[in-house]
Amino acid sequence: MGMGNILLSDEGVGVRSVEYMQNRELPVNVDLLDGGTGGFTLLPEIMKYDEVILIDATLDDLPPGTIRVIQPRFAADFPRAMSTHDIGLKDLIESASIMGKLPPLHLIVITIPDFQPMELNLSDEIQKVLPDVYQTALEILKKIDH
């Protein structure tokens, strides 16, 4: 599930990653979802899967384009993000956890610059890591299947 606001350039890297993967080979048991800036509306979607891979932008002190994988269990486990979906996503995870229906999560985060212009395209710097995000997702999927 790709998260992000595509109106704010690199902040939409999660959604753009899912778009990139739509034309790539994936296991047959994988669904790609555009989570956009969702929140509680995504609760039923997350709860119906055995495992979930979320892809989102993060703001941290690492170089832009850095990719990390985090396995969050609580809202406090999430790295800092810049958009309004940050609060909704954390609340969503807490709600699923409280209900006892939180599947194992694998959060792929991509470091983006602090300032994001209002434009639909990713910066070249972030666009070039989409193949690496795809490979990271494939590595996670291999571990899940074993």
C-alpha positions, 0 to 999 in steps of 0.5 A: 500500500503506497501512502502519500500526497501526490500534490506535494512532489516527493511526499507522494513517493509511496503512491508513485512506488505502487504505480511503478510496481503495477507494470512489474512482476509480483507474486500472484497473491499480492494486491497493490493499493493506493492508500493516498492520504487515507486514514481510518477509511483504510482500516478494513483494507489493512485488517483483511490481509495476513501481512501488509507492506506500507510505502511512505515518505519520511523526514529524517537526517538521512540523505534524500533517497535513503530507503529503510524498512521498519516493522512498526507495532505502535504509532510511536514506531513510525518515523516523522512524516510531513503531511496530514496523513501521518496522523491518520496512518498512526491512528489507523495502526493504533486502532487495528492494534487495539482491536487485535486485528493488526497484521504484521507490518513492513514499512518501507520509508524513503527519506525526502527533502524537508521542502516539497513544492506543489507539483505532481512529479517526483524529483529526479533524486527520488524518482531514481530510487523507485526500482530500489523500492520495488526490489526492497518490496520483493525482498520482503515478499520473499521473507513472507512466503518462507 
